[in-house]
Amino acid sequence: QIQDRLPSAMFVLLTDRISYLANKIGRMKIARYFGIFVIATAISSVENYELKEIACYDVTEEAVDPQQKFAAPSGRCFDNHGMEYQKNDTIRSCSGCLTYQCVGNYEPTTHRFEYFWSVRSESDVDQRCCLSCEGKVFPEGTEMEISASEVGSCTTEVTTTCLYNPATGQGEITKDYSLKDCCLDSGGLHTIATEVMDPATCSVRECKGISEHGHASPFWTSARTFPDCNCCSLDGSMIPPGGWILSTNILNFTCCEGKLLVEKSIAPRENSQTIIAPNSTSTTTPATTTNPTTTTNPTTTTNPT
């Protein structure tokens, strides 16, 4: 039996610990011979993290050292400033995110009763804070991580931050994505120095890199090609409203309210890809027509004698 193989003090502690867990969880029927298994596995958790593994993201923000053990004769715990606390006393740590309690336990490796600081329940983790996948607790407003990812030749910086949401009353992990060497528009990602035509504003946009003038990420600059709106584009050329472009020797495209209208030319033209603005002046030389001259010989009439 397990009682015969364990020191009496340790067995009493195991029995008390099992009863404590059974009453706290309220759904376990624990037999005495399962005591060691329960102590190893039945630990309350926050989002699948064992509470004993949760710690502040920055050790300098901790008011106590959760790894430190205090010998049984003292019967008390101490914070990082040497202040003394009795058994079951609590202290706030990590900018108020964690509440530690001074508890005691029998340590079989040292064969003595020890006191230490422990996070005992889910309520000891403040809901305004955030818990990372590594079990680190971050206060609201704290930058949790900065990472980078690459898509082709474009690098994206991801900033992870803990922010408090008043609507839910909880801290939420948010991610902010910012481009470092590309610009983004409805057409996707574009490398720096890329030029994109914007016919709606008759302008051309160029992707610029990060500058010292307040631009923390690449940005677009726009330059007007024509002082108008609703231009058209074809094969890399900007066409003003009312202007036309000869795409082939027989197809003539005219820009009308941002749309190209197709017109077939009767006679082939020698110059293709020529843009004619609506204000252009053309001179037409009228054709001269010469009517043929008809000569009629006079008719002689002879009267009978």
Secondary structure, DSSP 8 states (H G I E B T S, - for coil): -HHHHS-HHHHHHHHHHHHHHHHHHSS----GGGHHHHHHH---EETTEEGGG-EES-GGG-SS-TT--EETTT-EEE-TT--EEETT-EEEETTTTEEEEEEEEEETTTTEEEEEEE--SGGGB-TTSEE-TTSEEE-TT-EEEEEEEEETTEEEEEEEEEEEETTTTEEEEEEEEEESSEEEETTEEEETT-EEEEGGGTEEEEEE---SSS-SS-EEEEEESSSSSS-EEETTEEE-TT-EEE-SSSEEEEEETTEEEEEE-SS--S--S-EE-TT--------------------------
